[in-house]
């Protein structure tokens, strides 16, 4: 999982400092009671033990901050081992320095004796607090900005490249693309999102990548995370860094689909807690497996759906705001995988963007579908995307909705 470095530094420093502080206080209190007894307990004992463990706490702070910065605390077992190793190293160094400065020979016997009497509690506290409080704190801080994004409705878009007409076409006949008209249609599409309550954020343009306008394929966003895809079309893999940078700036924790897995966002349909994933020419079995593992960690399930004769799953089906799946039944082997399914009368009518609970965005080339959805009680916003349809694009391809 990737987080902006500025946030990671803050999270690492605070985690290391607060864990070290709690361990220091806990050790001083427990040492005071255990080794001096009630009759000697008091400020003198507190000052003595606080001074004795000061260097250990400094070492603990530094070691934990560095470990957190390099993502060692992201797993409980990594945090557990880190806590144990940190406690041992910090107390050993502290004790060695204490012995040297007090003119005692720092041999193993003396070191073990002092460690056994005074440092065992410290080591135990670091080992316990690092994978519990420390790991929780680090995660809470790195996820902080996600809460802010959750309160917004953000749509990521990407301006068409100047070489848009050179985009990949694999399932339809190639026809000339009017790039000037495409630019106008993209402006109208972005305006439709804005007019319906979505804050549009532009991903950095990619002038040499003709398919980059179809930003949906570069990431899958659900709940509080973003999964950066690994496109099945090799020439599209340069599109993902720009999307990742924008999602990171928005504060979303990031996961990735790794080689040899391939997956494109157009193959992922999110309905409730289920991700329907198209097993298409662009998304392979390993990509499905990796997304399934990521989704499971966040309480979601993945259902693989074979796709034949179409570029992506969302070239065949999408979902209405109430979870009803609409699409072309002729291109889905088994529509029973969906809880509710309604066929639509036009090929371009299979794709809708849910703008709100009662509003959907639809291509202007599907008037019969617009009428059907209107009869179901939805307000239908239509946009002309004819130039993008020439490149197998649809209304979902041109944005990533966050929130």
Secondary structure, DSSP 8 states (H G I E B T S, - for coil): -B--HHHHHHHHHHHHHHHHHHHHHHHHHHHIIIII-TTT-SHHHHHHHHHHHHHHHHHHHHHHHHHHHTTGGGSHHHHHHHHHHHHHHHHHHHHHHHHHHTT----HHHHHHHIIIIIHHHHHHHHHHIIIIIHHHHHHHHTHHHHHHHTS-EEEE----TTGGG----SS------HHHHHHHHHHHHHHHHHTT-EEEE----TT-TTTT-GGGGEEEETTEEEE-B-SSGGGGGGHHHHHHHHHHTT-EEEE--TT--B-GGGEEEETTEEEEEE-SSS-HHHHHHHHHHHHHTT-EEEEEE--SSSSGGGTEEE-TTS-EEE-GGG-S-GGGSSSEEE-SSGGGG-EEEEETTEEEEETT-HHHHHHHHHTT-EEEEE--HHHHTTT--TTTT-EEE-
